[in-house]
Amino acid sequence: MTSQPQPSSAPNAVSAGPASDAKAFAAAALLTFTCGMVVLVGYVMIGFFGIILSLIGVVFGLVWWKERHGAMLPRDLAAKSVVSLAVVALVLFGLVLLMV
């Protein structure tokens, strides 16, 4: 029986650790929720035309986020960005609750 050399296990080049993964997951969930809230606010305020305007705003917001952080979900996302995104999501959710 001949032994085959085992490939060396390379470190994971994608993940920067569990905290980074948790922040990336939270940012992805909050970005999705916040974009939906922006569209919902547009619909509640103006109707169908509000959806169109809010979708344009969502695109500009996502482009701004990507330019600010270098990627949509960077490896070294600051906790401050995740917290501020959570605050914006809560404010938009509260606004929707007040309007409905």
C-alpha angles and dihedrals in degrees: 000000000000122000120229119216111251116231112248114251108247118208117258105270094191102056125059092196140293095295091053090048091051092050091048091050092048092047092050092049093045094046090053093046094045093049089051091049091052090053091046092051089050091051095047093048103043109002123227093352088054090058091055093048093046092049088056088050091049091053091050090047093051092047089051091049091050093048092047096050101028092238137029092254109014122190093239100046111164119239088228090065092051092048093048090048089052091051091050090049092051092048092051091047090051090048091053091049091052093049098047 
